[in-house]
Amino acid sequence: MARTGDDSWDLASSVGATATMVAAGRAAASKDPDPLIDDPFAEPLVRAVGLDFFTRMLDGDIDLSMIPNGSTERVQAMIDGMAVRTKFFDDYLLAAAATGVRQVVILAAGLDARAYRLAWPPGTVVYEIDQPDVIEFKTRTLAGIGATPTAERRTVGIDLRDDWPAALRAAGFDPGAPTAWLAEGLLIYLPPEAQDRLFDTITTLSPAGSTVGTEYAPGILDFDADQARELSAPLREHGLDIDMPSLVYAGQRSHVMEYLAEKNWRVTGAPRDELFTRFGRPAPALDHIDPLGEIVYVSATLA
């Protein structure tokens, strides 16, 4: 079903299921014999959602080599891809904290467990923004396994299409304090004008010294929906019905790094393959097929 301006979802459907997919990737990366990340909360959260494909994947009951171009190397590259993405944003947030930033905002937080698993300095407040049912599910599930946040965690249950800045302020957010913003895996699910509006709002709410972490997916400009559906066909045959072409907003939009630079952010970008090398992982083969292209992971500081 195509996206609409007032659609909704849970963690087992539509955009919400992609959050569960990301958590499943983090769970798999954490189980790696030589793990780059350690997310002990990803697996219990995925199991609590209860999507059969992902629970069977974690149990080892699905042969991931059936993925298009599947092979042991291909599957490992996918796991490593989630590991390096997660590691990049973990490092980004902790680097911001090391400079004295004590206010963090995670946009569309989904099943992100950084408020529970990162070693935050004393006095750090982590705001998580997502739809109320998503926030409630994660809070209840993690409480049920005895997890406690490692920072002061404040949840903001609101759709990003609504007045989330007002809700954020109501939760105690201080727009005068430097903030580390995280918009991970979010932009492709926003219409082009909403992407611009998001960065405009972040800039308005940020004093000098604030940071933002996000990514730029060049392939969204000429996203090939037919290719994406063909690549995901084997997954649908195994019960994973996530139709990415119907979830993303393809076509022309602002270049993330250029847009931020125009707003007086000092921007750096790291292509995914560069991160593989940085973190000691074998670079994916050249025949790697990804409809979103060579994703660039971005961090920026407001001057």
GUROZA-361301 format. One line per field, with one value per residue: z, y, x of N, C-alpha, C in turn; residue number from 0. Coordinates in steps of 0.2 Angstrom, whole numbers, padded with zeros to 4 digits, m for minus. Last residue first. Layout:
residues N
n_z <- c(Z_...) .
n_y <- c(Y_...) .
n_x <- c(X_...) .
ca_z <- c(Z_...) .
ca_y <- c(Y_...) .
ca_x <- c(X_...) .
c_z <- c(Z_...) .
c_y <- c(Y_...) .
c_x <- c(X_...) .
i <- c(NUM_...) .
***
This chain:
residues 303
n_z <- c(0066_0070_0062_0057_0047_0038_0026_0010_0000_m0016_m0019_m0017_m0022_m0023_m0026_m0029_m0036_m0029_m0012_0003_0012_0028_0041_0049_0050_0038_0028_0030_0027_0014_0010_0014_0015_0026_0028_0037_0038_0048_0044_0038_0029_0019_0024_0022_0008_0006_0012_0005_m0008_m0009_m0022_m0034_m0029_m0017_m0002_0003_0002_m0010_m0011_0000_0007_0016_0021_0023_0019_0009_m0002_0001_m0002_m0016_m0019_m0018_m0031_m0037_m0030_m0035_m0049_m0048_m0043_m0042_m0039_m0041_m0028_m0020_m0021_m0011_0004_0018_0036_0052_0066_0071_0085_0092_0091_0093_0095_0087_0082_0068_0064_0065_0055_0043_0043_0041_0029_0020_0022_0017_0004_0000_0013_0021_0021_0019_0033_0042_0047_0060_0066_0081_0088_0102_0107_0118_0124_0120_0120_0130_0134_0142_0135_0128_0118_0111_0107_0099_0089_0083_0078_0065_0059_0068_0081_0098_0113_0119_0134_0141_0152_0157_0153_0153_0158_0161_0160_0163_0154_0155_0150_0137_0134_0138_0128_0116_0117_0118_0106_0097_0101_0098_0087_0094_0101_0115_0123_0136_0145_0156_0168_0165_0148_0143_0135_0128_0131_0132_0122_0111_0105_0093_0087_0085_0084_0076_0083_0098_0105_0120_0129_0132_0126_0128_0120_0122_0115_0102_0103_0105_0092_0084_0088_0084_0070_0067_0072_0063_0051_0054_0055_0043_0036_0041_0036_0022_0022_0025_0013_0004_0009_0007_m0004_m0015_m0025_m0014_m0001_0002_0013_0024_0029_0045_0058_0067_0075_0068_0058_0066_0069_0056_0051_0061_0072_0086_0096_0104_0095_0095_0109_0110_0101_0106_0118_0116_0105_0101_0086_0080_0085_0078_0077_0079_0087_0082_0070_0074_0080_0069_0061_0069_0069_0055_0056_0064_0055_0046_0052_0051_0038_0038_0054_0067_0074_0065_0058_0047_0036_0031_0018_0013_0003_m0004_0000) .
n_y <- c(0128_0112_0098_0081_0066_0053_0041_0037_0022_0019_0014_0008_m0004_m0013_m0027_m0030_m0032_m0029_m0034_m0024_m0026_m0033_m0022_m0011_0001_0007_m0002_0001_0015_0015_0010_0021_0037_0050_0067_0082_0100_0112_0122_0132_0129_0124_0111_0105_0104_0096_0084_0080_0088_0087_0077_0067_0050_0041_0038_0021_0011_0004_m0001_m0011_m0021_m0034_m0048_m0063_m0076_m0081_m0074_m0062_m0065_m0066_m0052_m0042_m0040_m0035_m0023_m0016_m0015_m0007_0005_0012_0029_0041_0046_0036_0034_0042_0045_0050_0051_0058_0069_0084_0095_0112_0123_0135_0128_0123_0124_0127_0115_0107_0114_0111_0097_0096_0102_0093_0082_0087_0088_0074_0063_0051_0039_0043_0047_0037_0032_0043_0056_0064_0077_0084_0101_0115_0124_0130_0122_0109_0098_0094_0091_0102_0101_0091_0096_0106_0098_0091_0092_0079_0071_0062_0058_0055_0054_0055_0051_0052_0045_0048_0033_0020_0012_m0006_m0021_m0031_m0035_m0026_m0014_m0018_m0018_m0004_0003_m0002_0002_0016_0019_0014_0022_0035_0037_0046_0051_0052_0060_0059_0068_0066_0065_0056_0050_0033_0021_0013_0006_0014_0023_0014_0006_0008_0004_0021_0035_0047_0054_0058_0070_0074_0084_0087_0089_0088_0080_0068_0068_0067_0054_0047_0049_0043_0030_0026_0028_0018_0006_0005_0003_m0008_m0017_m0018_m0023_m0036_m0041_m0041_m0048_m0061_m0063_m0064_m0075_m0085_m0078_m0072_m0065_m0063_m0075_m0088_m0087_m0089_m0100_m0100_m0103_m0096_m0088_m0077_m0081_m0083_m0069_m0064_m0071_m0067_m0055_m0051_m0042_m0049_m0052_m0039_m0037_m0047_m0042_m0029_m0029_m0029_m0025_m0021_m0022_m0031_m0047_m0060_m0069_m0060_m0055_m0042_m0044_m0049_m0037_m0028_m0034_m0032_m0019_m0017_m0024_m0015_m0004_m0010_m0010_0003_0005_m0010_m0019_m0021_m0010_m0001_0015_0026_0040_0053_0054_0038_0025_0011_m0006) .
n_x <- c(0141_0136_0142_0138_0140_0133_0137_0130_0128_0127_0110_0098_0098_0112_0123_0140_0150_0161_0159_0162_0178_0179_0183_0188_0183_0188_0182_0168_0169_0170_0157_0149_0157_0155_0157_0154_0151_0145_0131_0124_0116_0123_0126_0113_0113_0124_0120_0108_0101_0083_0076_0068_0063_0053_0050_0045_0035_0035_0047_0047_0037_0039_0035_0042_0040_0047_0044_0049_0063_0062_0059_0068_0072_0060_0059_0070_0066_0055_0060_0074_0077_0084_0086_0090_0104_0110_0107_0115_0111_0116_0118_0123_0126_0130_0138_0125_0108_0094_0082_0084_0089_0078_0070_0077_0077_0063_0061_0068_0059_0047_0050_0051_0044_0053_0060_0073_0077_0080_0092_0094_0096_0100_0109_0114_0115_0117_0103_0091_0081_0079_0065_0054_0043_0040_0049_0042_0030_0035_0041_0030_0016_0017_0025_0031_0019_0025_0030_0045_0054_0070_0082_0097_0106_0105_0089_0088_0079_0070_0062_0052_0058_0057_0043_0039_0047_0042_0028_0028_0034_0024_0013_0017_0031_0045_0060_0069_0082_0093_0104_0118_0123_0138_0139_0134_0138_0123_0111_0100_0099_0100_0091_0078_0066_0061_0064_0062_0077_0084_0094_0103_0113_0126_0142_0155_0163_0158_0146_0151_0156_0144_0138_0148_0148_0135_0136_0146_0139_0129_0136_0143_0132_0126_0137_0139_0127_0131_0142_0137_0130_0141_0148_0139_0126_0114_0109_0095_0095_0098_0106_0099_0088_0082_0084_0091_0084_0084_0074_0063_0061_0059_0047_0037_0037_0038_0042_0050_0061_0066_0069_0079_0089_0093_0100_0113_0124_0139_0149_0157_0162_0166_0155_0139_0129_0128_0122_0109_0105_0105_0095_0084_0083_0079_0067_0060_0059_0051_0039_0035_0031_0021_0022_0026_0025_0012_0006_m0003_m0005_m0007_m0002_0003_0011_0003_0004) .
ca_z <- c(0068_0069_0068_0055_0054_0038_0033_0014_0006_m0011_m0021_m0014_m0026_m0018_m0029_m0024_m0039_m0033_m0019_m0001_0008_0021_0038_0048_0055_0044_0029_0031_0034_0018_0009_0017_0011_0025_0025_0034_0037_0045_0048_0042_0035_0017_0023_0029_0012_0003_0014_0012_m0006_m0008_m0016_m0033_m0034_m0022_m0006_0002_0009_m0007_m0015_0001_0000_0017_0016_0024_0023_0015_m0002_0002_0005_m0011_m0020_m0012_m0027_m0039_m0029_m0028_m0047_m0051_m0039_m0047_m0036_m0047_m0033_m0019_m0025_m0018_0000_0012_0030_0047_0062_0068_0080_0091_0095_0090_0096_0089_0089_0073_0064_0069_0062_0045_0045_0047_0035_0021_0024_0024_0007_0000_0007_0022_0022_0013_0027_0042_0043_0057_0061_0077_0085_0097_0106_0112_0125_0121_0114_0131_0130_0145_0139_0134_0123_0114_0112_0105_0093_0088_0081_0070_0055_0066_0074_0093_0109_0116_0128_0141_0145_0159_0154_0156_0154_0164_0157_0168_0155_0156_0157_0140_0133_0141_0136_0118_0116_0124_0112_0097_0102_0105_0088_0089_0098_0110_0121_0129_0144_0149_0167_0170_0154_0143_0141_0127_0130_0137_0129_0113_0112_0095_0092_0084_0088_0074_0079_0093_0102_0114_0127_0137_0124_0133_0119_0124_0122_0104_0102_0110_0098_0083_0089_0091_0074_0065_0075_0070_0051_0053_0061_0049_0034_0042_0043_0025_0020_0030_0020_0003_0009_0014_m0003_m0009_m0025_m0021_m0003_m0003_0006_0022_0025_0038_0054_0062_0078_0074_0056_0063_0074_0060_0047_0060_0065_0084_0090_0106_0097_0089_0106_0114_0100_0099_0118_0119_0106_0106_0091_0080_0084_0080_0081_0075_0087_0089_0070_0070_0084_0075_0059_0068_0075_0058_0052_0067_0062_0044_0051_0058_0040_0035_0048_0062_0073_0071_0058_0053_0037_0038_0023_0013_0008_m0005_0000) .
ca_y <- c(0133_0119_0102_0089_0070_0060_0042_0041_0027_0020_0016_0015_0001_m0010_m0023_m0029_m0033_m0024_m0036_m0028_m0021_m0034_m0027_m0018_m0003_0010_m0002_m0006_0013_0018_0006_0015_0032_0044_0062_0077_0093_0110_0116_0134_0131_0130_0116_0106_0107_0102_0087_0081_0084_0091_0080_0073_0056_0042_0043_0026_0014_0008_0004_m0005_m0018_m0027_m0044_m0056_m0073_m0084_m0081_m0062_m0063_m0072_m0058_m0044_m0042_m0041_m0028_m0017_m0019_m0014_0001_0008_0023_0037_0050_0037_0030_0045_0039_0052_0048_0056_0063_0080_0091_0106_0117_0133_0133_0121_0122_0132_0121_0105_0114_0118_0100_0093_0105_0100_0082_0086_0094_0079_0067_0057_0038_0040_0052_0041_0028_0037_0055_0058_0075_0079_0095_0111_0119_0134_0124_0116_0100_0097_0085_0100_0106_0090_0091_0108_0103_0087_0097_0083_0075_0068_0058_0059_0050_0060_0049_0055_0044_0050_0040_0022_0017_0001_m0016_m0028_m0039_m0033_m0015_m0017_m0024_m0010_0004_m0003_m0005_0012_0021_0012_0015_0033_0036_0041_0053_0048_0061_0056_0067_0066_0071_0058_0053_0041_0023_0017_0002_0009_0026_0018_0005_0010_0000_0014_0030_0041_0055_0052_0068_0070_0083_0082_0089_0091_0088_0069_0068_0073_0060_0047_0051_0050_0034_0026_0033_0025_0009_0006_0009_m0002_m0016_m0015_m0017_m0030_m0041_m0037_m0041_m0058_m0063_m0059_m0068_m0084_m0082_m0075_m0065_m0062_m0068_m0087_m0087_m0082_m0100_m0097_m0108_m0100_m0095_m0077_m0079_m0089_m0074_m0062_m0071_m0074_m0056_m0057_m0039_m0047_m0057_m0042_m0033_m0047_m0048_m0030_m0028_m0035_m0023_m0026_m0019_m0024_m0042_m0055_m0071_m0061_m0062_m0043_m0041_m0053_m0043_m0027_m0034_m0039_m0022_m0015_m0026_m0022_m0003_m0008_m0016_0001_0008_m0004_m0017_m0027_m0012_m0003_0008_0024_0033_0052_0059_0043_0030_0017_0000) .
ca_x <- c(0146_0134_0142_0139_0140_0135_0135_0135_0125_0132_0116_0099_0094_0108_0117_0134_0144_0159_0161_0158_0173_0181_0178_0192_0182_0189_0189_0170_0168_0175_0163_0149_0154_0159_0153_0158_0148_0151_0134_0130_0113_0120_0131_0116_0108_0124_0126_0108_0107_0089_0076_0072_0063_0058_0048_0050_0037_0028_0045_0051_0037_0040_0032_0044_0035_0049_0042_0042_0061_0064_0055_0065_0077_0063_0054_0069_0072_0055_0055_0071_0075_0081_0084_0083_0100_0109_0106_0113_0114_0111_0120_0118_0128_0126_0141_0132_0114_0101_0082_0081_0094_0084_0068_0076_0083_0066_0058_0070_0066_0048_0049_0057_0044_0050_0053_0070_0076_0074_0087_0096_0091_0101_0103_0116_0111_0120_0108_0097_0084_0081_0071_0060_0046_0036_0050_0049_0030_0032_0045_0035_0021_0014_0021_0035_0021_0021_0026_0040_0051_0063_0078_0090_0106_0111_0093_0087_0084_0075_0068_0050_0056_0064_0047_0037_0048_0049_0030_0026_0037_0030_0012_0016_0024_0042_0053_0067_0075_0091_0097_0115_0119_0133_0142_0133_0140_0129_0117_0101_0098_0106_0092_0085_0069_0060_0068_0060_0071_0084_0087_0103_0106_0122_0135_0151_0164_0164_0145_0147_0160_0149_0135_0146_0154_0137_0132_0147_0146_0127_0131_0147_0137_0122_0134_0144_0128_0125_0143_0142_0126_0136_0151_0141_0132_0116_0116_0098_0094_0093_0109_0100_0095_0081_0080_0095_0085_0088_0081_0066_0062_0065_0053_0040_0037_0035_0037_0043_0056_0063_0064_0073_0086_0090_0093_0110_0117_0136_0144_0159_0157_0170_0161_0145_0131_0130_0129_0114_0105_0109_0102_0086_0085_0086_0072_0061_0063_0058_0043_0037_0038_0023_0019_0025_0032_0015_0009_0000_m0004_m0009_0000_m0001_0011_0007_0000) .
c_z <- c(0072_0071_0066_0062_0053_0046_0034_0021_0009_m0005_m0015_m0015_m0023_m0022_m0023_m0026_m0034_m0036_m0023_m0008_0004_0017_0031_0046_0054_0050_0036_0032_0035_0025_0013_0016_0015_0021_0025_0033_0035_0045_0044_0047_0040_0024_0022_0029_0019_0007_0012_0015_0001_m0006_m0014_m0026_m0031_m0026_m0011_m0002_0008_m0001_m0013_m0004_0000_0010_0017_0019_0025_0021_0004_0002_0006_m0004_m0016_m0013_m0020_m0034_m0031_m0027_m0039_m0049_m0042_m0043_m0041_m0045_m0039_m0025_m0025_m0022_m0007_0007_0023_0041_0058_0065_0077_0086_0095_0095_0093_0090_0091_0080_0069_0070_0067_0053_0046_0048_0041_0028_0025_0026_0015_0004_0006_0014_0023_0014_0021_0036_0042_0053_0057_0072_0081_0094_0101_0113_0119_0123_0114_0124_0130_0141_0142_0138_0129_0119_0115_0110_0099_0092_0086_0073_0059_0061_0072_0086_0104_0111_0126_0134_0146_0152_0156_0155_0157_0159_0160_0166_0159_0157_0159_0148_0137_0141_0140_0125_0118_0123_0118_0103_0102_0106_0095_0090_0093_0107_0115_0128_0137_0149_0160_0167_0159_0149_0141_0134_0129_0137_0134_0120_0115_0102_0094_0089_0086_0077_0076_0089_0097_0112_0120_0135_0129_0132_0124_0124_0125_0112_0104_0109_0104_0089_0088_0092_0081_0069_0073_0073_0059_0053_0060_0054_0039_0041_0045_0032_0023_0029_0025_0010_0008_0014_0004_m0009_m0018_m0020_m0010_m0005_0001_0015_0022_0035_0047_0058_0073_0077_0062_0060_0071_0066_0052_0057_0064_0077_0087_0101_0100_0091_0099_0111_0104_0099_0111_0119_0109_0108_0096_0085_0084_0079_0083_0079_0083_0091_0077_0071_0080_0079_0064_0065_0074_0064_0054_0063_0065_0050_0049_0057_0047_0037_0045_0055_0068_0069_0065_0053_0044_0039_0030_0018_0007_0001_0000) .
c_y <- c(0139_0124_0109_0092_0077_0062_0049_0042_0030_0025_0016_0018_0008_m0004_m0020_m0024_m0033_m0025_m0030_m0029_m0026_m0029_m0027_m0023_m0010_0005_0001_m0006_0006_0016_0008_0010_0025_0039_0056_0071_0089_0102_0114_0128_0132_0133_0123_0112_0109_0107_0094_0086_0085_0086_0083_0075_0061_0048_0044_0032_0021_0012_0008_0000_m0011_m0025_m0037_m0051_m0066_m0080_m0084_m0070_m0064_m0071_m0064_m0050_m0044_m0044_m0035_m0023_m0021_m0018_m0006_0003_0018_0030_0047_0042_0032_0041_0041_0046_0051_0052_0060_0074_0087_0102_0111_0127_0130_0127_0121_0131_0126_0111_0112_0118_0108_0096_0102_0103_0089_0085_0093_0085_0072_0060_0045_0039_0049_0044_0031_0033_0049_0056_0069_0076_0091_0104_0116_0130_0128_0118_0107_0099_0088_0095_0105_0095_0090_0103_0105_0092_0094_0088_0080_0073_0064_0058_0054_0056_0054_0053_0047_0050_0042_0030_0019_0006_m0009_m0023_m0036_m0037_m0022_m0018_m0023_m0016_m0002_m0002_m0006_0004_0016_0013_0011_0026_0033_0041_0048_0050_0056_0056_0065_0064_0071_0065_0055_0044_0031_0019_0006_0006_0020_0021_0009_0009_0001_0010_0023_0035_0049_0053_0063_0069_0080_0082_0084_0092_0092_0077_0070_0074_0066_0053_0052_0053_0041_0030_0032_0030_0016_0009_0010_0004_m0010_m0013_m0013_m0023_m0035_m0036_m0037_m0050_m0059_m0058_m0063_m0077_m0081_m0079_m0068_m0061_m0067_m0080_m0087_m0082_m0093_m0097_m0105_m0104_m0099_m0084_m0079_m0087_m0080_m0066_m0069_m0074_m0063_m0058_m0045_m0044_m0055_m0048_m0036_m0043_m0049_m0036_m0029_m0035_m0029_m0023_m0024_m0020_m0035_m0048_m0066_m0064_m0064_m0050_m0043_m0051_m0048_m0033_m0032_m0039_m0029_m0018_m0024_m0025_m0010_m0007_m0015_m0006_0005_m0001_m0011_m0025_m0019_m0006_0006_0017_0032_0044_0058_0048_0035_0021_0006) .
c_x <- c(0143_0139_0140_0139_0141_0135_0138_0133_0131_0131_0121_0106_0095_0105_0113_0129_0138_0152_0158_0161_0169_0176_0180_0187_0184_0188_0191_0178_0170_0175_0169_0155_0154_0155_0158_0154_0154_0150_0140_0132_0118_0117_0129_0121_0110_0119_0127_0114_0108_0095_0083_0071_0068_0058_0054_0047_0041_0030_0039_0049_0041_0042_0033_0041_0037_0045_0043_0040_0053_0062_0056_0060_0074_0068_0056_0064_0072_0060_0055_0066_0072_0080_0081_0081_0092_0105_0105_0113_0111_0114_0115_0121_0122_0128_0136_0135_0120_0105_0089_0082_0091_0088_0074_0074_0083_0073_0061_0067_0069_0055_0049_0056_0049_0049_0050_0063_0072_0072_0080_0091_0093_0095_0105_0110_0114_0117_0111_0104_0090_0084_0072_0066_0053_0039_0046_0051_0037_0032_0042_0039_0025_0019_0017_0031_0025_0024_0022_0036_0046_0060_0071_0086_0098_0112_0100_0091_0082_0080_0073_0056_0055_0063_0054_0041_0045_0050_0037_0028_0035_0034_0019_0016_0022_0034_0051_0060_0074_0084_0096_0108_0117_0129_0136_0136_0140_0131_0123_0108_0099_0105_0098_0085_0076_0062_0067_0064_0069_0077_0088_0095_0106_0115_0131_0144_0160_0166_0152_0147_0157_0154_0140_0143_0152_0143_0133_0143_0147_0134_0130_0142_0141_0127_0130_0141_0133_0125_0137_0142_0131_0132_0146_0144_0134_0122_0119_0105_0097_0092_0104_0103_0095_0088_0078_0091_0089_0089_0086_0073_0065_0066_0059_0046_0041_0034_0034_0039_0050_0059_0062_0067_0079_0086_0089_0102_0113_0129_0142_0155_0160_0166_0166_0151_0137_0132_0132_0121_0110_0110_0107_0093_0087_0088_0079_0067_0065_0063_0050_0041_0040_0030_0022_0023_0032_0022_0011_0003_m0001_m0009_m0002_0001_0006_0006_0004) .
i <- c(302_301_300_299_298_297_296_295_294_293_292_291_290_289_288_287_286_285_284_283_282_281_280_279_278_277_276_275_274_273_272_271_270_269_268_267_266_265_264_263_262_261_260_259_258_257_256_255_254_253_252_251_250_249_248_247_246_245_244_243_242_241_240_239_238_237_236_235_234_233_232_231_230_229_228_227_226_225_224_223_222_221_220_219_218_217_216_215_214_213_212_211_210_209_208_207_206_205_204_203_202_201_200_199_198_197_196_195_194_193_192_191_190_189_188_187_186_185_184_183_182_181_180_179_178_177_176_175_174_173_172_171_170_169_168_167_166_165_164_163_162_161_160_159_158_157_156_155_154_153_152_151_150_149_148_147_146_145_144_143_142_141_140_139_138_137_136_135_134_133_132_131_130_129_128_127_126_125_124_123_122_121_120_119_118_117_116_115_114_113_112_111_110_109_108_107_106_105_104_103_102_101_100_99_98_97_96_95_94_93_92_91_90_89_88_87_86_85_84_83_82_81_80_79_78_77_76_75_74_73_72_71_70_69_68_67_66_65_64_63_62_61_60_59_58_57_56_55_54_53_52_51_50_49_48_47_46_45_44_43_42_41_40_39_38_37_36_35_34_33_32_31_30_29_28_27_26_25_24_23_22_21_20_19_18_17_16_15_14_13_12_11_10_9_8_7_6_5_4_3_2_1_0) .
***
